[in-house]
Amino acid sequence: MDKDDYCSVGRKRETAMKGWEPFHTAIGEFLLVAGAGGGVNGSLFNLTVADVHELVKNNATDDDFVVEQHPLLALATAGVWVTKTLAHWAEDPHEMIEFVNTVDGLVTLAGQQLSRGDPADTVMIDKQRALLYLLQQIYETVLQSADDGYATKQLKYKYDKRLKALLHGDWQSALQVQKNDLSTLVMEIILHLKSREEAKVVEKPLLPPSGGSLRSLDRQITSKTLALTRD
């Protein structure tokens, strides 16, 4: 058996998805690309493929943008939900809740835009994957901000005042960078979808009515233009 069939912690990297529904397959494929421990049976945001599907089914509404046609978006939304829960257990919950609420708003905006697009749009699939990578970083950041998290331990350690201030500044900068990266990606999604929508608008050639002439059409256009000018 190839060494790549195992993740770094010795867990078998399962790749078989025979008989899976398209929703499950799309998420399973991303777990493989992202290198999740256990492969398609692994987890992201501490959620398995089945967990994500269950969350979508239990929380979907008639106007919800998270639908079966957008599995990666469903995974992103589920990841934000888990991250928002983790924020309440942070050493500084006020800071983390505010941070994750901003993330939630941006992901919601992205989702509203993506729901209008073509699920098969390869550019948008790549954007959704990029979104998931960013959200995984944010998830890890919030995870490490817990009372026993690595980031919290470093920030609470009794360094001298100058170094402690430097660490706090770096921490704030790291949070801002993640928000900026997410904002930029959401804007890229919006601009791409807008360009796609504009490309679909094809102006039909202006032709004279059946049996008419270009001269009569010209007179019609002139009269309508004059009427609009008078108004």
Order of alpha helices (4+ residues) and beta strands (2+ residues): alpha-alpha-alpha-alpha-alpha-alpha-alpha-alpha
